[in-house]
């Protein structure tokens, strides 16, 4: 009796899980299919090749590349220090670095905008780089959003690498820096690549902080997410759908590429 009951429960749970999976899959397919009803193929192609869409694609790729490179350059040493070095206030610093991950992007953009209204922010704006309502603001907003993700992925990777490898390298004559570049970093190369891909994908789809700091000016600060916002605001559904499909293509490509290079290994190792 107990065996029959167990089999019945297992079969019911399996059926429920498969049913939920099918429902969720059909839900996403329905969302994607519904967009095609609003656009004719010939109009879609024409919109896809318009100057405004091409500009938003180029700007998104350039800003995402720069912000991801900056995030990686800063995240690698910071993640290593957080993983290997104990210092006063480490827990507080670690918690502060997670703020961009838990803060709504629009709030983060508002905080950046307020910062550039302060005397220090005014000096930066006047004598160094203009960020407010400028393309540089897109890079800063994207960087601020993705750097925390990058640090978290890389810290987990460094935590999973045995420090004894570095000690062995040092006994062979390497300095701490040489041990890091010759031993630890190569061991974490898959996680570094994964962090770069995830950060880039997050940067290219960033909207809240970008539109708050850099504004939404056509053909100037118009990344793909901002172009979707402007298109919907002006009831240009065809352009919005065209850009959504571009972002969807990028997202699918990133996921496939990430799965291929990482394989079955976790991105946290």
C-alpha positions as CSV (number, residue, x, y, z in Angstrom):
1,X,0.0,0.0,0.0
2,X,2.8,2.4,0.9
3,X,4.6,1.6,-2.3
4,X,1.5,2.3,-4.4
5,X,1.0,5.6,-2.5
6,X,4.6,6.6,-3.0
7,X,4.4,5.9,-6.7
8,X,1.1,7.8,-7.0
9,X,2.7,10.8,-5.2
10,X,5.8,10.7,-7.4
11,X,3.7,10.4,-10.6
12,X,1.5,13.3,-9.5
13,X,4.5,15.5,-8.7
14,X,6.1,14.7,-12.0
15,X,2.9,15.5,-13.9
16,X,2.5,18.7,-12.0
17,X,6.1,19.8,-12.8
18,X,5.8,18.9,-16.5
19,X,2.4,20.8,-16.6
20,X,4.0,23.9,-15.0
21,X,6.9,23.7,-17.4
22,X,4.7,23.5,-20.4
23,X,2.5,26.3,-19.2
24,X,5.4,28.6,-18.6
25,X,6.9,27.8,-22.0
26,X,3.6,28.5,-23.8
27,X,3.3,31.7,-21.8
28,X,6.6,33.0,-23.1
29,X,5.9,31.8,-26.7
30,X,2.5,33.6,-26.6
31,X,4.3,36.8,-25.6
32,X,6.8,36.5,-28.4
33,X,4.2,35.5,-31.0
34,X,1.9,38.4,-30.0
35,X,4.6,40.9,-31.1
36,X,4.6,39.6,-34.7
37,X,0.9,40.6,-35.1
38,X,1.8,44.3,-34.9
39,X,4.4,44.3,-37.7
40,X,4.4,43.3,-41.3
41,X,7.6,41.6,-42.6
42,X,8.4,44.3,-45.2
43,X,7.7,47.1,-42.6
44,X,9.8,45.3,-40.0
45,X,12.8,45.0,-42.3
46,X,12.6,48.7,-43.3
47,X,12.3,49.7,-39.6
48,X,15.2,47.4,-38.7
49,X,17.5,49.2,-41.1
50,X,16.4,52.7,-40.3
51,X,19.1,55.2,-39.2
52,X,17.6,55.5,-35.7
53,X,17.6,51.8,-35.0
54,X,21.1,51.4,-36.3
55,X,22.3,54.3,-34.2
56,X,20.7,52.8,-31.1
57,X,22.3,49.4,-31.8
58,X,25.8,50.9,-32.4
59,X,25.5,53.1,-29.2
60,X,24.4,50.2,-27.1
61,X,27.2,48.0,-28.3
62,X,29.9,50.7,-27.8
63,X,28.7,51.7,-24.3
64,X,28.3,48.1,-23.2
65,X,31.8,47.2,-24.4
66,X,33.4,50.2,-22.6
67,X,31.4,49.7,-19.3
68,X,32.1,46.0,-19.3
69,X,35.8,46.5,-19.8
70,X,35.9,49.1,-17.0
71,X,33.9,46.8,-14.7
72,X,36.2,43.8,-15.4
73,X,39.4,45.9,-14.9
74,X,38.2,47.0,-11.5
75,X,36.3,43.9,-10.4
76,X,39.2,41.4,-10.9
77,X,41.6,43.0,-8.3
78,X,38.7,44.0,-6.0
79,X,37.2,40.5,-6.0
80,X,40.7,39.0,-5.4
81,X,41.3,41.3,-2.4
82,X,37.9,40.5,-0.9
83,X,38.6,36.8,-1.4
84,X,42.1,36.7,0.0
85,X,42.7,39.6,2.3
86,X,41.3,40.3,5.7
87,X,41.1,44.0,6.8
88,X,39.1,46.2,9.2
89,X,35.6,46.9,7.9
90,X,35.7,44.2,5.2
91,X,32.1,43.1,5.9
92,X,30.9,46.7,5.6
93,X,32.8,47.2,2.3
94,X,31.5,43.8,1.0
95,X,27.9,44.9,1.8
96,X,28.3,48.3,0.3
97,X,29.5,46.8,-3.0
98,X,26.2,44.9,-3.2
99,X,24.1,48.0,-3.1
100,X,23.8,48.4,-6.9
101,X,22.5,44.8,-7.0
102,X,19.6,45.4,-4.6
103,X,18.9,49.1,-5.4
104,X,16.4,49.7,-8.2
105,X,18.3,51.0,-11.3
106,X,16.1,54.1,-11.5
107,X,17.1,54.9,-7.9
108,X,20.7,54.4,-8.7
109,X,20.4,56.8,-11.6
110,X,18.7,59.3,-9.4
111,X,21.6,59.0,-6.9
112,X,24.1,59.6,-9.6
113,X,22.2,62.6,-10.9
114,X,22.0,64.1,-7.4
115,X,25.8,63.5,-7.0
116,X,26.5,65.6,-10.0
117,X,24.5,68.4,-8.5
118,X,26.9,68.6,-5.6
119,X,30.0,70.9,-5.6
120,X,32.3,67.9,-6.2
121,X,30.0,66.6,-9.0
122,X,30.0,70.1,-10.5
123,X,33.8,70.2,-10.6
124,X,33.9,66.8,-12.4
125,X,31.3,68.0,-14.9
126,X,33.1,71.3,-15.5
127,X,36.7,70.3,-15.6
128,X,36.8,66.6,-16.5
129,X,33.9,64.7,-18.2
130,X,30.3,65.7,-18.6
131,X,28.0,62.8,-17.6
132,X,24.6,64.4,-17.1
133,X,22.5,64.1,-20.3
134,X,25.5,63.0,-22.3
135,X,26.6,59.6,-23.8
136,X,29.3,59.3,-21.1
137,X,26.5,59.1,-18.6
138,X,25.3,55.9,-20.3
139,X,28.7,54.3,-19.7
140,X,28.8,55.5,-16.1
141,X,25.3,54.2,-15.4
142,X,25.9,50.9,-17.0
143,X,29.2,50.5,-15.2
144,X,27.6,51.3,-11.8
145,X,25.0,48.7,-12.4
146,X,27.2,45.8,-13.7
147,X,30.4,46.2,-11.6
148,X,28.7,44.7,-8.5
149,X,27.6,41.7,-10.5
150,X,31.1,41.3,-11.9
151,X,32.7,41.5,-8.4
152,X,30.3,39.0,-7.0
153,X,30.9,36.4,-9.8
154,X,34.7,36.8,-9.6
155,X,34.8,36.7,-5.8
156,X,33.0,33.4,-5.8
157,X,35.4,32.1,-8.4
158,X,38.5,33.1,-6.3
159,X,36.9,31.7,-3.2
160,X,36.8,28.3,-5.0
161,X,40.5,28.3,-5.8
162,X,42.7,26.7,-3.2
163,X,45.3,29.3,-1.9
164,X,47.9,26.5,-1.7
165,X,48.3,26.8,-5.5
166,X,49.6,30.3,-5.0
167,X,51.8,29.2,-2.1
168,X,53.3,26.5,-4.3
169,X,54.1,29.1,-7.0
170,X,55.7,31.4,-4.4
171,X,58.0,28.6,-3.2
172,X,59.1,28.3,-6.8
173,X,60.2,31.9,-6.8
174,X,57.1,33.8,-7.9
175,X,56.0,37.0,-6.2
176,X,52.4,37.4,-5.0
177,X,51.6,39.4,-8.2
178,X,53.3,36.8,-10.4
179,X,51.4,34.0,-8.6
180,X,48.1,35.8,-9.2
181,X,48.7,36.3,-12.9
182,X,50.4,32.9,-13.6
183,X,48.3,30.6,-11.4
184,X,45.1,32.1,-9.9
185,X,43.9,34.1,-12.9
186,X,44.3,31.3,-15.4
187,X,42.4,29.0,-13.1
188,X,39.6,31.5,-13.0
189,X,39.5,32.2,-16.7
190,X,36.1,30.6,-17.3
191,X,34.6,32.6,-14.5
192,X,36.2,35.8,-15.8
193,X,34.8,35.2,-19.3
194,X,31.4,34.3,-17.8
195,X,31.5,37.6,-15.7
196,X,32.3,39.5,-18.9
197,X,29.5,38.0,-20.8
198,X,26.9,38.4,-18.0
199,X,28.0,42.0,-17.4
200,X,27.9,42.9,-21.1
201,X,24.4,41.4,-21.5
202,X,23.2,43.3,-18.4
203,X,24.8,46.5,-19.6
204,X,23.3,46.4,-23.1
205,X,19.8,46.0,-21.6
206,X,20.2,48.6,-18.9
207,X,17.5,51.3,-18.9
208,X,16.6,52.7,-15.5
209,X,19.9,54.3,-14.4
210,X,20.8,55.2,-18.0
211,X,17.6,57.2,-18.8
212,X,17.7,58.9,-15.4
213,X,21.3,60.1,-15.7
214,X,21.8,60.5,-19.5
215,X,18.3,61.3,-20.5
216,X,16.3,60.0,-23.5
217,X,17.5,62.1,-26.5
218,X,17.0,60.7,-29.9
219,X,20.2,60.0,-31.9
220,X,22.3,61.1,-28.9
221,X,21.7,59.0,-25.8
222,X,19.4,56.6,-27.5
223,X,20.5,53.1,-26.6
224,X,18.2,50.2,-27.5
225,X,16.2,50.1,-24.3
226,X,15.8,53.9,-24.4
227,X,14.7,53.6,-28.1
228,X,12.0,51.1,-27.1
229,X,10.8,53.6,-24.4
230,X,10.8,56.5,-26.9
231,X,9.0,54.4,-29.6
232,X,6.3,53.3,-27.3
233,X,5.9,56.9,-26.0
234,X,5.3,58.1,-29.6
235,X,3.1,55.0,-30.4
236,X,5.7,53.7,-32.9
237,X,5.0,50.0,-32.1
238,X,6.8,48.8,-35.2
239,X,10.1,50.3,-34.1
240,X,9.7,49.1,-30.5
241,X,9.0,45.5,-31.7
242,X,12.0,45.6,-34.1
243,X,14.4,46.6,-31.3
244,X,12.8,44.1,-28.9
245,X,13.6,41.4,-31.5
246,X,17.2,42.6,-31.7
247,X,17.6,42.5,-27.9
248,X,16.0,39.1,-27.9
249,X,18.4,37.8,-30.5
250,X,21.3,39.2,-28.5
251,X,20.0,37.6,-25.3
252,X,19.6,34.2,-26.9
253,X,23.1,34.4,-28.5
254,X,24.6,35.3,-25.2
255,X,22.9,32.4,-23.4
256,X,24.0,29.9,-26.1
257,X,27.6,31.3,-26.1
258,X,27.7,31.2,-22.3
259,X,26.5,27.6,-22.2
260,X,29.1,26.5,-24.8
261,X,32.1,28.1,-23.2
262,X,31.2,27.2,-19.7
263,X,29.8,23.8,-20.5
264,X,28.4,21.9,-17.6
265,X,30.7,23.8,-15.1
266,X,29.1,26.4,-12.9
267,X,29.9,30.0,-13.7
268,X,30.8,30.5,-10.1
269,X,33.9,28.3,-10.4
